[in-house]
Amino acid sequence: MMTYSTGTQPVKRHCMVVHAYYPLGETRVEREALALIDRGYDVDVVCLQDVGEPARDSADGVNIYRLPVRRGERRGQMWQLVEYLAFFLLASIKLFGLHLHRRYGVVQTHNLPDFLVFAALGPKLLGARVILDLHDLMPEFYAARGSHSMKSLAVRLVIWQEQISCRFADHVITVTDIWRETLIARGVPPSKISVVMNVADTRIFSPSHAELPSHHHNGAFRLIYHGTLTHRYGVDLILQALGQVRHEIPGLRLTLIGAGDALDDLKRLAKELGVEDRVDFHNEVYASQLPPLIAQADAGVVPNRNDLFTDTLLPTKLLEYVALDTPVIAARTRTIAAYFDDSMVRFFRPGDASDLADAILELSGDHAHLKLLARNARKFDEKHSWTQVAAQYAALVDRLNGRQTVGKP
């Protein structure tokens, strides 16, 4: 165990490395970092640096080290690889320097890419334990993005780098039991993998933090989507559905919160469909700013298309809507249907804008059904609360640090 004493209290240090901006847009990293802060850890995050952001910063007790690499928009796969490699190189140097000064007990790298875990080689050689946190399964992500077969040479190479990355790590965590089983099938020992679900942080996403008057009484029906604006997440389907029902629901409005490569296309589509006056576009906001915005909506929409990658996702936005008692309209993908049934979510066929339009039309006139969906969906939170998940995650980090823990992480 690497702990260093300040006075009489040992200092437990943990570092996370993520190819993303922090804290904006990285709620999983933020949740885990704050869970460790609550456990008494000193937490550092190494991440990308956006325009105007300082290289050295702090937020909610987390120390932030930003590297001069930015995410490219609308670039091809070769440019994406160059960006990954540039961040990997800088992160390796930065992490090694920090470790010499800070002496981390555990270094946790977050994908994508999986091979970012090798940035922790220096600390590992000096005694730190290494966690690989798989937010996404990179082979499925790459195959769906490029319309490749899972048996293609390119995807097999991505699977190979996933396998050696998992082998290098001391422990692997991922977000659903379905992904855990996939990793086991690809050769990762079951004892080496834990599930840390992307459930909503109840310190932020709680109905008591977001109570606002209902809009049902004045005839309005407000929908919301927050997250990445990209084709695979089906945001354009919401606009198409709006175009189909805008005359039947005069008070219908949609709030879109987020950024992504489809933003300009979505604005053009809203104009083409004649619904631009029904749609409010908002930039990305911090997680703490989301609850009052979500609370203004009558329903949240999770419109993922169904491809090799999205079929295995359990979207964080869905769990945040559920935590705030906001009814959900969602595409019936395999993973969502594994955790939620028809009494908890109003499902529609993935990729089918007309079926989504029918769901919107049905719920806009059925306030009792909306309340019932929200109440039944709370069963998920009763089984998978962030309090429970955070405790299991922190216990895992404690165990890797060599500390005594109670219960199985």
C-alpha positions as CSV (number, residue, x, y, z in Angstrom):
1,M,0.0,0.0,0.0
2,M,1.3,3.4,-1.0
3,T,0.3,5.9,1.7
4,Y,2.4,8.9,2.8
5,S,1.9,10.6,6.1
6,T,1.1,14.3,6.7
7,G,1.4,14.7,10.4
8,T,-0.4,11.6,11.9
9,Q,-2.8,11.0,9.0
10,P,-1.7,8.8,6.0
11,V,-2.3,10.4,2.6
12,K,-3.9,8.0,0.1
13,R,-3.2,9.2,-3.5
14,H,-5.0,8.1,-6.6
15,C,-4.6,9.4,-10.2
16,M,-7.0,9.1,-13.1
17,V,-6.1,9.6,-16.7
18,V,-8.8,10.3,-19.3
19,H,-8.8,11.4,-22.9
20,A,-11.6,13.9,-22.3
21,Y,-12.3,17.3,-20.8
22,Y,-12.8,17.3,-17.1
23,P,-15.1,17.9,-15.3
24,L,-17.4,19.0,-18.1
25,G,-18.7,16.1,-20.0
26,E,-17.1,13.3,-17.9
27,T,-19.6,12.5,-15.3
28,R,-18.3,9.0,-14.7
29,V,-14.8,10.2,-13.9
30,E,-16.2,12.9,-11.7
31,R,-18.5,10.6,-9.8
32,E,-15.6,8.1,-9.1
33,A,-13.2,10.9,-8.2
34,L,-15.7,12.4,-5.7
35,A,-16.4,8.9,-4.3
36,L,-12.7,8.5,-3.5
37,I,-12.5,12.1,-2.0
38,D,-15.3,11.1,0.3
39,R,-13.2,8.0,1.2
40,G,-10.3,10.2,2.2
41,Y,-8.2,10.0,-1.0
42,D,-6.2,12.8,-2.6
43,V,-7.3,12.5,-6.2
44,D,-5.6,13.9,-9.4
45,V,-7.0,13.8,-12.9
46,V,-4.9,14.1,-16.1
47,C,-7.0,15.1,-19.0
48,L,-7.4,17.2,-22.2
49,Q,-7.2,21.0,-22.3
50,D,-9.9,22.9,-24.0
51,V,-9.6,26.5,-25.2
52,G,-9.4,28.9,-22.3
53,E,-8.9,26.2,-19.7
54,P,-5.9,26.5,-17.3
55,A,-3.3,23.8,-17.4
56,R,-3.5,23.4,-13.6
57,D,-6.8,23.6,-11.9
58,S,-9.0,22.1,-9.1
59,A,-12.7,21.3,-8.8
60,D,-14.5,20.0,-5.7
61,G,-11.2,18.9,-4.1
62,V,-9.9,17.1,-7.3
63,N,-6.5,18.3,-8.6
64,I,-6.7,18.7,-12.4
65,Y,-3.7,18.5,-14.8
66,R,-4.6,19.4,-18.4
67,L,-2.4,18.5,-21.3
68,P,-2.3,20.6,-24.5
69,V,-4.3,18.2,-26.7
70,R,-7.8,19.0,-27.9
71,R,-10.5,16.7,-29.3
72,G,-10.8,16.9,-33.1
73,E,-14.2,17.4,-34.6
74,R,-15.3,15.6,-37.8
75,R,-11.9,14.1,-38.3
76,G,-11.2,10.7,-39.9
77,Q,-9.9,7.6,-38.1
78,M,-6.2,8.3,-38.9
79,W,-6.5,11.8,-37.3
80,Q,-8.2,10.2,-34.3
81,L,-5.3,7.7,-33.9
82,V,-2.8,10.6,-34.1
83,E,-4.8,12.4,-31.4
84,Y,-4.8,9.3,-29.2
85,L,-1.1,8.8,-29.6
86,A,-0.3,12.5,-28.8
87,F,-2.3,12.4,-25.6
88,F,-0.8,9.0,-24.7
89,L,2.7,10.3,-25.1
90,L,2.1,13.5,-23.1
91,A,0.1,11.6,-20.4
92,S,2.9,9.0,-20.0
93,I,5.5,11.8,-19.3
94,K,3.1,13.8,-17.1
95,L,2.0,10.8,-15.1
96,F,5.5,9.5,-14.5
97,G,6.6,13.0,-13.3
98,L,3.6,13.2,-11.0
99,H,4.2,9.8,-9.6
100,L,7.8,10.5,-8.7
101,H,6.5,13.5,-6.7
102,R,3.1,12.2,-5.5
103,R,3.6,8.4,-5.2
104,Y,0.2,7.1,-6.2
105,G,-1.1,3.8,-4.7
106,V,-3.4,3.3,-7.8
107,V,-3.5,4.8,-11.2
108,Q,-6.8,4.5,-13.1
109,T,-7.0,5.0,-16.9
110,H,-10.3,5.5,-18.6
111,N,-10.8,4.4,-22.2
112,L,-11.1,5.2,-25.1
113,P,-8.5,4.2,-26.1
114,D,-7.8,1.0,-24.2
115,F,-4.0,1.3,-24.8
116,L,-4.0,4.5,-22.7
117,V,-3.4,2.1,-19.8
118,F,0.2,1.8,-20.8
119,A,0.7,5.4,-19.9
120,A,0.9,4.0,-16.3
121,L,3.9,1.8,-17.1
122,G,6.3,4.0,-15.1
123,P,4.2,4.1,-12.0
124,K,3.5,0.4,-12.3
125,L,7.2,-0.4,-12.4
126,L,7.6,1.7,-9.3
127,G,4.9,-0.2,-7.4
128,A,1.6,1.4,-8.2
129,R,-1.4,-0.8,-9.1
130,V,-3.3,-0.1,-12.3
131,I,-7.0,-0.1,-13.1
132,L,-8.3,0.0,-16.7
133,D,-11.8,1.5,-16.6
134,L,-13.7,0.5,-19.8
135,H,-16.4,3.1,-20.4
136,D,-17.0,1.5,-23.8
137,L,-16.0,-1.7,-25.5
138,M,-13.6,-0.4,-28.1
139,P,-13.9,-3.3,-30.6
140,E,-17.7,-2.8,-30.8
141,F,-17.4,0.9,-30.9
142,Y,-14.9,0.8,-33.8
143,A,-16.9,-1.9,-35.7
144,A,-20.1,0.1,-35.5
145,R,-18.5,3.4,-36.3
146,G,-16.8,2.1,-39.4
147,S,-19.4,-0.5,-40.4
148,H,-16.8,-3.3,-40.0
149,S,-17.5,-7.0,-39.3
150,M,-16.3,-8.2,-35.9
151,K,-14.2,-10.7,-37.8
152,S,-12.5,-8.1,-40.0
153,L,-8.7,-7.7,-39.7
154,A,-9.1,-4.1,-38.4
155,V,-11.5,-5.1,-35.6
156,R,-9.4,-8.2,-34.7
157,L,-6.5,-5.8,-34.2
158,V,-8.6,-3.6,-31.9
159,I,-9.6,-6.7,-29.9
160,W,-6.0,-7.6,-29.6
161,Q,-5.1,-4.2,-28.2
162,E,-8.0,-4.6,-25.8
163,Q,-6.7,-8.0,-24.6
164,I,-3.2,-6.8,-24.0
165,S,-4.4,-3.7,-22.2
166,C,-6.6,-5.8,-19.9
167,R,-3.6,-8.2,-19.3
168,F,-1.4,-5.2,-18.4
169,A,-3.9,-3.8,-15.9
170,D,-4.1,-5.2,-12.3
171,H,-7.9,-4.9,-12.5
172,V,-10.5,-4.0,-15.1
173,I,-13.8,-2.3,-14.4
174,T,-16.7,-1.8,-16.8
175,V,-20.2,-0.5,-16.7
176,T,-22.7,-3.5,-17.2
177,D,-22.9,-7.2,-16.5
178,I,-23.4,-7.7,-20.3
179,W,-20.0,-6.1,-21.0
180,R,-18.4,-8.0,-18.2
181,E,-19.6,-11.3,-19.8
182,T,-18.3,-10.1,-23.2
183,L,-14.8,-9.4,-21.8
184,I,-14.8,-12.8,-20.1
185,A,-15.6,-14.4,-23.4
186,R,-12.6,-12.6,-24.9
187,G,-10.3,-14.1,-22.3
188,V,-10.2,-11.7,-19.3
189,P,-10.4,-13.8,-16.0
190,P,-13.7,-13.3,-14.2
191,S,-11.9,-12.5,-11.0
192,K,-10.1,-9.6,-12.7
193,I,-13.3,-7.7,-13.7
194,S,-15.7,-5.7,-11.6
195,V,-18.8,-3.8,-12.7
196,V,-19.2,-0.1,-11.7
197,M,-22.5,1.0,-13.2
198,N,-23.0,4.5,-14.5
199,V,-25.9,5.2,-12.1
200,A,-26.7,8.8,-11.2
201,D,-25.0,10.4,-8.3
202,T,-27.8,11.0,-5.8
203,R,-26.0,14.0,-4.3
204,I,-26.8,15.8,-7.6
205,F,-29.6,13.8,-9.2
206,S,-32.3,13.7,-6.6
207,P,-36.0,14.9,-6.8
208,S,-35.4,17.0,-3.7
209,H,-32.7,19.0,-5.6
210,A,-34.9,19.7,-8.6
211,E,-38.5,20.3,-7.6
212,L,-40.3,22.6,-10.0
213,P,-44.0,23.0,-10.8
214,S,-45.4,20.6,-13.4
215,H,-46.2,22.0,-16.8
216,H,-49.1,19.7,-17.4
217,H,-51.7,22.1,-16.2
218,N,-51.0,24.7,-19.0
219,G,-51.1,22.3,-21.9
220,A,-47.4,22.2,-22.5
221,F,-45.5,19.0,-23.1
222,R,-41.8,19.3,-22.8
223,L,-39.2,16.7,-23.9
224,I,-35.5,16.7,-23.0
225,Y,-32.3,15.0,-24.3
226,H,-28.9,15.7,-22.9
227,G,-25.6,14.2,-23.9
228,T,-23.5,13.8,-27.0
229,L,-25.1,14.9,-30.2
230,T,-24.1,12.3,-32.8
231,H,-25.9,10.1,-35.3
232,R,-25.6,6.8,-33.4
233,Y,-27.5,8.3,-30.5
234,G,-30.5,9.0,-32.7
235,V,-31.1,12.7,-31.7
236,D,-32.4,13.4,-35.3
237,L,-35.2,10.8,-34.7
238,I,-36.6,13.1,-32.0
239,L,-36.7,16.0,-34.5
240,Q,-38.4,13.8,-37.1
241,A,-41.0,12.7,-34.5
242,L,-41.6,16.3,-33.6
243,G,-42.3,17.1,-37.2
244,Q,-44.9,14.4,-37.3
245,V,-46.9,15.4,-34.2
246,R,-46.3,19.1,-33.9
247,H,-49.9,19.9,-35.0
248,E,-51.5,17.4,-32.6
249,I,-49.6,18.8,-29.6
250,P,-49.6,22.6,-29.8
251,G,-47.5,23.0,-26.6
252,L,-44.8,20.5,-27.6
253,R,-41.2,21.6,-27.0
254,L,-37.8,19.9,-27.0
255,T,-34.7,20.9,-25.1
256,L,-31.4,19.5,-26.5
257,I,-28.4,19.9,-24.2
258,G,-24.9,19.0,-25.4
259,A,-22.4,19.1,-28.2
260,G,-21.1,16.8,-30.8
261,D,-20.4,16.3,-34.5
262,A,-24.1,16.3,-35.4
263,L,-25.0,19.7,-33.9
264,D,-25.0,21.7,-37.1
265,D,-26.9,18.9,-39.0
266,L,-29.5,18.9,-36.2
267,K,-30.0,22.6,-36.5
268,R,-30.5,22.3,-40.2
269,L,-32.9,19.4,-39.8
270,A,-35.0,21.3,-37.3
271,K,-35.3,24.1,-39.8
272,E,-36.1,21.8,-42.7
273,L,-38.8,20.1,-40.7
274,G,-40.3,23.4,-39.6
275,V,-39.8,22.7,-35.9
276,E,-37.0,25.1,-35.1
277,D,-39.4,27.2,-33.0
278,R,-40.1,24.1,-30.9
279,V,-36.4,23.2,-30.2
280,D,-34.1,24.9,-27.7
281,F,-30.4,24.1,-28.1
282,H,-28.1,24.5,-25.1
283,N,-24.4,24.0,-24.8
284,E,-22.9,21.3,-22.5
285,V,-23.4,22.1,-18.8
286,Y,-21.9,20.7,-15.6
287,A,-23.7,17.8,-14.0
288,S,-24.8,20.0,-11.1
289,Q,-26.6,22.3,-13.5
290,L,-28.7,19.5,-15.1
291,P,-31.3,18.6,-12.5
292,P,-33.3,21.9,-12.7
293,L,-33.3,21.7,-16.5
294,I,-34.4,18.1,-16.5
295,A,-37.1,18.9,-13.9
296,Q,-38.8,21.3,-16.3
297,A,-39.4,18.4,-18.7
298,D,-42.4,16.1,-18.8
299,A,-40.3,13.2,-20.3
300,G,-36.7,12.4,-21.2
301,V,-35.9,10.8,-24.5
302,V,-33.2,8.1,-25.0
303,P,-33.4,7.5,-28.8
304,N,-30.3,5.4,-29.4
305,R,-30.1,3.7,-32.8
306,N,-29.5,-0.1,-32.6
307,D,-26.1,-1.1,-33.8
308,L,-23.4,-3.4,-32.6
309,F,-22.2,-0.8,-30.1
310,T,-25.4,1.0,-28.9
311,D,-27.2,-2.2,-28.4
312,T,-24.9,-2.9,-25.5
313,L,-25.2,0.6,-23.9
314,L,-27.0,1.4,-20.7
315,P,-27.2,5.2,-21.2
316,T,-26.3,7.4,-18.2
317,K,-28.9,10.0,-19.3
318,L,-31.6,7.3,-18.8
319,L,-30.5,6.6,-15.2
320,E,-30.3,10.4,-14.5
321,Y,-33.9,10.8,-15.7
322,V,-35.0,7.9,-13.5
323,A,-33.2,9.4,-10.5
324,L,-35.1,12.6,-10.9
325,D,-38.5,10.9,-11.3
326,T,-38.7,12.0,-15.0
327,P,-40.6,9.5,-17.2
328,V,-38.5,8.1,-20.0
329,I,-39.2,7.3,-23.6
330,A,-36.4,5.0,-24.8
331,A,-35.4,2.8,-27.8
332,R,-35.8,-0.9,-27.0
333,T,-32.2,-2.0,-27.2
334,R,-31.0,-5.2,-25.7
335,T,-29.2,-3.7,-22.7
336,I,-31.9,-1.2,-21.8
337,A,-34.5,-3.9,-21.9
338,A,-32.4,-6.1,-19.7
339,Y,-32.7,-3.6,-16.8
340,F,-36.1,-2.0,-17.6
341,D,-39.5,-3.4,-18.6
342,D,-42.6,-1.9,-20.2
343,S,-44.0,-0.8,-16.8
344,M,-40.9,1.4,-16.2
345,V,-40.1,2.9,-19.7
346,R,-42.2,3.7,-22.7
347,F,-40.3,1.8,-25.4
348,F,-40.3,2.5,-29.1
349,R,-38.6,0.6,-31.9
350,P,-34.9,1.7,-32.4
351,G,-34.5,3.9,-35.5
352,D,-38.2,4.3,-36.0
353,A,-39.2,8.0,-35.9
354,S,-42.9,7.2,-36.4
355,D,-43.0,4.8,-33.5
356,L,-41.3,7.4,-31.4
357,A,-43.9,10.0,-32.6
358,D,-46.7,7.6,-31.4
359,A,-45.1,7.3,-28.0
360,I,-44.8,11.1,-27.6
361,L,-48.5,11.5,-28.8
362,E,-49.7,8.8,-26.4
363,L,-47.9,10.2,-23.3
364,S,-48.7,13.8,-24.0
365,G,-52.3,13.1,-23.2
366,D,-51.9,10.5,-20.4
367,H,-50.6,12.2,-17.3
368,A,-51.4,9.1,-15.1
369,H,-49.3,6.9,-17.3
370,L,-46.4,9.4,-17.0
371,K,-46.6,9.2,-13.2
372,L,-46.8,5.4,-13.2
373,L,-43.7,5.1,-15.4
374,A,-41.7,7.4,-13.1
375,R,-42.8,5.5,-10.0
376,N,-42.1,2.0,-11.5
377,A,-38.7,3.1,-12.8
378,R,-37.6,3.9,-9.3
379,K,-37.3,0.1,-8.7
380,F,-34.1,0.3,-10.6
381,D,-32.6,2.9,-8.2
382,E,-33.7,0.8,-5.3
383,K,-31.6,-2.1,-6.6
384,H,-28.7,0.0,-8.1
385,S,-28.1,3.1,-6.0
386,W,-25.0,5.2,-6.4
387,T,-24.4,5.0,-2.6
388,Q,-24.1,1.2,-3.0
389,V,-22.1,1.4,-6.3
390,A,-19.7,4.1,-4.9
391,A,-19.0,2.0,-1.8
392,Q,-18.2,-1.0,-3.9
393,Y,-15.9,1.0,-6.2
394,A,-14.1,2.6,-3.2
395,A,-13.7,-0.8,-1.6
396,L,-12.1,-2.1,-4.8
397,V,-9.6,0.8,-4.8
398,D,-8.9,0.2,-1.1
399,R,-8.2,-3.5,-1.8
400,L,-5.8,-2.7,-4.6
401,N,-4.1,-0.3,-2.2
402,G,-3.7,-3.2,0.2
403,R,-6.1,-1.9,2.8
404,Q,-8.5,-3.9,4.8
405,T,-12.1,-3.9,3.4
406,V,-15.4,-5.3,4.5
407,G,-17.5,-7.1,2.0
408,K,-16.9,-8.1,-1.6
409,P,-16.1,-5.2,-4.1
